[in-house]
Amino acid sequence: MPWFAYLFIVLALIIGAVIGFFLSQRYFKRYLEKNPPINEKMVRAMMTQMGRKPSEKQVRQVMASMNQYK
């Protein structure tokens, strides 16, 4: 196989990786818009479902612990 055939294969792989990166980034942004990460309202709802009356301090502690791992 001539050297330019290898060049085309390498270029095709690089171009495919770049296009795949931008498409996956676009998909992920769209997914986060439709399914936002957890917020304070969701934390309050979960604590209420567990039978606890959440205070503002507890909600902020849960949010701080979740944001710590981002």
C-alpha positions in Angstrom: 0.0 0.0 0.0 1.4 3.4 -0.9 2.2 5.9 1.9 -0.7 8.2 1.0 -3.2 5.5 1.7 -1.9 5.4 5.3 -2.1 9.2 5.4 -5.8 9.0 4.4 -6.6 6.4 7.0 -4.9 8.5 9.8 -6.7 11.7 8.6 -10.0 9.9 8.5 -9.5 8.7 12.0 -8.6 12.2 13.3 -11.5 13.8 11.5 -13.9 11.2 12.8 -12.6 11.7 16.4 -13.1 15.5 16.1 -16.6 15.2 14.7 -17.5 12.6 17.3 -16.3 14.8 20.1 -18.4 17.8 19.0 -21.5 15.6 18.4 -21.2 14.0 21.8 -20.7 17.4 23.4 -23.8 18.7 21.7 -25.8 15.6 22.7 -24.7 15.9 26.3 -25.6 19.6 26.6 -29.1 18.9 25.1 -29.5 16.0 27.6 -28.7 18.2 30.6 -31.2 20.8 29.4 -33.9 18.2 29.3 -32.9 16.4 32.5 -31.3 19.0 34.7 -29.1 17.9 37.7 -30.7 17.8 41.1 -31.6 21.1 42.7 -32.8 22.3 46.1 -36.5 21.7 45.3 -35.8 18.0 44.5 -33.8 17.6 47.7 -36.7 19.0 49.7 -39.2 16.6 47.9 -37.0 13.6 48.6 -36.6 14.4 52.3 -40.3 15.0 52.6 -41.0 11.6 50.9 -38.7 10.0 53.5 -40.9 11.4 56.2 -38.5 14.2 57.3 -39.3 17.9 57.5 -36.2 19.4 55.9 -34.8 22.6 57.3 -32.9 25.1 55.1 -29.7 24.1 56.8 -30.1 20.4 56.0 -31.0 21.2 52.3 -27.9 23.4 52.0 -25.7 20.7 53.6 -27.0 18.1 51.1 -26.4 20.4 48.2 -22.9 21.3 49.4 -22.0 17.6 49.7 -23.3 16.9 46.2 -21.5 19.9 44.7 -18.3 18.8 46.4 -18.1 15.7 44.1 -18.6 17.6 40.8 
